Structure formats: structure tokens, C-alpha cells
């Protein structure tokens, strides 16, 4: 009774279904469209099968193996994928790959047979590959064996030993190049470098390293399949540049007039560090990455150059009419722009006039942001408070204490900023801020261009009922000091 209901439901389901005809190399298979759509991620279950539809015959044509397709069509009908033991494993995998079916869907009853057959096939292929490799090695010449050893040092123990020996001498060469510049002792307050103090020892080490590098380069040149291509390669150029200064200095060391001109060639010994790229897979990957991202890096450099030129031009024309300016040209303003963008170092170029105003405005905003990050300013104070007003209040307080006079602020704006609120004639600046038991104010003047900074501090102690008394001469001196800070 249950079987009759299932058959009835199945017939009802296929009433509105569409029957499809599939031609596999001349053998026809028929199935329902809903059957194929059970697996929409496969070829027959997706719209991709429409590319194989033949309008003349009204069927889908595939030039594939009909024997294996029988098991594939059974998978669509039952949802179980079986592996026929008599079929070739490679051909079976190719058919599954063509129709977009994963081998992991093979049923448990056939999965072990499939894995065993796959393992046997891989072992047989590996044995055949080893046999073919051994036969190829026997046919290789000495030159080919040497090149294979250089390219893959792990092929033999001799190649591996030579690989580590050359890497050791590269490290020794780089370290000697660094250590010989360190001052070993001082004679009459004149430093003597280790390279000059132990000239013979460093010469012996350098000679040993260069001999190893020369032997390696000559062996690579001999073993290279294409010598012209090898000579044009980047690593070949690095090898030549690394050893060439030694031979030039060795041949010209007795000629003082000529050898002095080649002293700078010793700088090229630093290129020996690039020989590590042969011994480091990470460095090679980094090189390939930079090579593949060359266009993006070029655009980054181009954008940075545009910004540097624009801001250097602005600074030059802002300082153009100022006497004794250091922004004498647009290229002269490049360094200021570069270190400002990169924040590498403190700027020591003196800025005047509108250039100084721009720089001070920038530093004022930086000071306010640092105070906000440290919790010294609230968000409302950061939005409303002006750093120039704070400095102005401080200077007026200094003048007020030095001259015993009350100063009234005028309604003046600076650089588009908001004006200072007016103060009555009888009021003092001390009434604007809360009075504390002890106050400390100072006026500072700093020397630029690397000279020692000179700070003149004026300290005022104010209590609730007592004010520090000063002599008239001290008042005049304090007055002059504070006025000079304006």
C-alpha cells in the first residue's frame, strides 16, 4: 500500500516535469529535469549544460565515456556515487571532474576501493618517475650535474656542504665590512678604526672570502646552460660587483695616484649581502613580490612626489620675499616637506613671515591634540579654546606682575580665529582664571639651529594675603625681559 502511494506521488511529480535526452558518444540516456536539478552545483544540474544542447536533434550531446556516465547518471537518480573497480582510475577521475562531481561524494561501500586504487596508482607513478630520473641522471654530463647542484643544493651532500660554506663566507664578509669601521682606540683624540689597526688580519679574511666567491662564480659560469643569459642576470652582476673592488685595489695598491680614485669602490662590497638571496627563500619571495607590485609601488612614489612638489612650492612662495630665508628655491624646500610628511626628524630650517605662521598654526594644533589625548583638555575645550589665546594670557600675566600694571585686552582676531572677550578697565587677568595659592609663570626664549637653548624663567609666588616685593631695578629688568618675548 505504501509503495502504491510512493509511485502515485512520483507520477504526480513528473506530470509537470520535463524529460531530457542526453547523448553520450552515440549512446542515449533519458532522465527527468528535476532529477538533474537535485545537484545544481554540477554541470548537468546547472544552466551550463545548455552550451551542449543540439537544437536539430533536441538533445544534449557529450563526447564522453558512456560506460562511466552510467554511474554518473545513477548518482543523480539515487544520490549515491559508486566506483566501478574494472574502470581506469584516471579516466574515472577525469569524467567526474568534467561533470563537476567531487570524488568525496563516493559512497562508503566503494570509497575504500577507490582510495586503495588511487594509492597504488600514485606509488606506481612515483616509481616510474624515480626510474626515469635515475636514467636521466646517468645521461647527464658533469656540467648539467653541477648546474643542478647549484640550483638545488639538497640533491647531494657535496652540493649541500658547498652551499653552507658559501653562506658562511658571505656572513663573514658582511661582518668584516661592518666591524672594520668601528674605532678601536684613539691616538691624540683621533679615532683609529679596526680596519686600519688590524689591516693585515682584515686583508686575509677579505682575500679568503673573495677566493671563495670567485670560485663559486667561475663554477656557475662553467655550469650555466646559457652563459650569455647567465652573465646578464641580476645575481651574476651582483657577484661581479661584490668581488671586483678587491681585484682593482689589489692591482693598484702600489700606485697611490690611481688607487685613491678607486677607494670608493670598497663601498660596493656591501652588495655582497644580496648574495644571501640565493640562500634564503624568503628573500626571493620578497623580490618576486616587489617585482609583481612594481606598478603599485611606482604609483605610490609618484603620488608622494606630487605632494612634495606641491607643498614645497607653497613654502617657497610663502617665504620668497623674506630676507635670509633658507627656502631659496623649490628644491631647497623639498627636505622640509619630506621630513614633515614622514615625521622623521625635528625640522631645523628657520621659517619666517607667513611660513612661520603656517608652521606655528600646525604646531598649535598638535599641542592641543596631545593635551586632549593626555586628558588635560575636554572635547568642548578642544573645540573652543585657542592655543594663541592661552599664550597671550600667559604673556600678559608676566607683564602685569613685572610692572604692577593692569593690562586690558583688545578685541583683535588672529588668522581668522575668534576674538578675545573684552575685559573691564578695573579688572585684571588674575580675575579671569581661578586664583591659586601658588602660581609659577615663566617667559621662554629658545635659540634655533642647534644652539643651546636659553631659558629665562620668572617665578611669581602669590598667596592669599601676601605678594612678593621687588625692587624698582628688578621690575625694570623683568619688564624688559617680558617685552622682549613679544
Steps between C-alpha positions, in 0.01 A plus 500: 500500500787738585676414172185591306485841667869566424453403137194722480686798653790444263266497202337821618843663543597416143176626349635855484860381450696500177674197355852559376694297246877473544725363226834365628717415197202352315340325798181669613388543857169646613416649837282765661605862536420500874735204542794698368407813695553317830867596470504855358876540562580236235508536122173320425320665791589856395430715197845424360361189332317727254831555320487133397139506377445401134190674363483276193472177698347654813748330732817571696811358342819417694806336347585303813526139622148346503599215736609732777208736433263221600633523856483879488133494397431253782649756739242757385216252545592348838743752648764226541820497297663161439845413370528223238810294582557393141525860376824695476546728799639790295215480247246484783646810668501686168130427443410611853700819451330574168150471643595696814462217751739478794662159575416552869137419412586135433292272722652318796460165329742600223713767665764262641544332162535840339765614752696173468500524124607863517784417741625219279488726198699774677766254617538361151530849351760592764707192420485579131604858566795389715612255235478765231689746723777248565527429130517872430772549761711230342475679169585840652839648438724650768388849402133413541562333835683806628221734391238278663706501821525881497128546439392234750770440765297228672556258212835383640709529815790667316271769359350555846844542660607750232169683552562549873868589451417781257226623734749507789753704303229743390415563867871539588551748217205715603603499868860594415374785286310630804754432776795661320330841525470488882757718687734272697703766682578870497840661435516871590119513502502359146301176460673206335265250337544126542557471126809721526619352828473138382548555128678169435243289682209658315689468172545126556130453578399708199735299278356169620144620438582632154671173404187303596276745314723485192501120495122493537452751220733315260333166574156649441620656177637164384186306596248753364295358209490845336809701594387821330173494691686424822734798453201731451317376809470719809670251731797475264538878502484498882774235514727704273441825690569321830846371399615763250611768756743254657684426176508867397646602836746208489632600160525872576609502866858600407383788283388765749389746233257254342399282794357797687240544229380143554462523877130560454472161331526344845148625556379245246604220735171559677331335201630169629205496735275443200672166447285379791206501260632174355498348849165637619167405352334786688722759331420354159128512578540863610677580174226336295238689703665836437533414133131410470399818690730729302213693341328563836827607664568730206161664545571546874833669427335717235226611744758579769708700252194704398421585863863597569515729197167668583580576866861597424370750246259646758777538760736659245255770392394559862863578591612650168511867606651436842864589546743230615249224425628149452229416251706646217339275240234235465755215517638658819154462656482130406676384818265692727200352317639147506578491873169668579305233311710211625552644852860377499678775688465840658502781245792736548431734207401845621162613375399865486197716418204307365703180495551536876129566543410182314749299702384647833139428417590140428699464823217662698251242377746223582543633855125517553452146373773370731339676795164349404650149481660544844168609652607860562233638267138400462330466165319833544825673594670343201231638277477850649839579656766671291864421576603854402265647761662280766845626406367857487350472850826361632706788359262763634518339843878524479486869410241572767711349775820670381358852464221492762262625233174364378479423127173504311468271197377648174253332271747375239475182294793296375496300182126486478460380860236622739568815700597520865215605729538860625610571854389792713747775588501409866536132451825311484594184323525336836123533530447302181664182628441348845754626753725231645715513811821475296556587137802454280536689171796525268599658172716285276717588207668219308799515266461318166734318255628252758644752750448455871162623603490784750205524729433794727244413757316752712329346797219670689370371827160625591318415817162598625627791718860569391674605174875474445662846502754597235735794469452760220810373319366146506166622364669676209706190424196273512311746284772495234517122504127452449473773235781336303288184477230688306 
